[in-house]
Amino acid sequence: MIKKSEIKKKINLILELQRNGINDPKVLKVIEEIDRNLFVEEDFRQKSYENIALPIDCGQTISQPLIVALMTQYLDLNKNMRVLEIGTGSGYQTFILSKLTRFVYSIERYKSLSIKAQNLFKDLNVTNIFTRHADGGMGWKEQAPFDRIIVTACALDIPGKLLDQLSVNGKMIVPIGDQYNEQKLQKITKNNKNIEIQDLGSVRFVPLLEGKVSK
């Protein structure tokens, strides 16, 4: 449970999100309700409610709350949807998605992160998140198609296998670029015969390492 001393920090964070374009009341409500401390490494918990990315194990990060909120808002979720997440990481984004949609299927290439997130979801009594330790670039073919796909690592181009697993009229949010240069967050909308691409602004993510899985 969040401490009283942290309530002001959380209120300030919500106000900052609103000033930066987060206007979906469902997204704001979920972020306000969730204790980000649970997903942050102990040494950094005093910074849990700052609008910054923080390091986690395996050289990965928990994204800054604004980016998490923006990606979630752009997904335009409802309670009937099935969502594929590439990059479980700390599980923070995953947990937010689980509050806004029917099922979340989350893939993590680092086994230790996947196990840690699974245990946390179990402790939180979450029943609509399904996790897999695998190559995220391959998606989760057995559970496809998905109404929404969110990729929390940058890809050099739109991942073809993930696009194949997106349902017609589905949306995918993915950072496009490389880890050393500019990355653009893009919203991909899949129509019957083509796709629509919308640039959503500059971001900074770790790379999507297809074909590599850490044991």
Secondary structure as UniProt FT lines:
FT   HELIX           4..19
FT   TURN            20..21
FT   HELIX           25..33
FT   HELIX           36..39
FT   HELIX           42..47
FT   TURN            48..49
FT   STRAND          54..55
FT   HELIX           57..59
FT   STRAND          61..62
FT   HELIX           65..75
FT   TURN            79..80
FT   STRAND          82..86
FT   TURN            89..90
FT   HELIX           92..100
FT   STRAND          103..108
FT   HELIX           111..123
FT   TURN            124..125
FT   STRAND          129..133
FT   HELIX           136..138
FT   HELIX           141..143
FT   STRAND          146..151
FT   STRAND          154..155
FT   HELIX           160..164
FT   STRAND          166..177
FT   TURN            179..180
FT   STRAND          183..190
FT   STRAND          195..203
FT   TURN            210..211
//
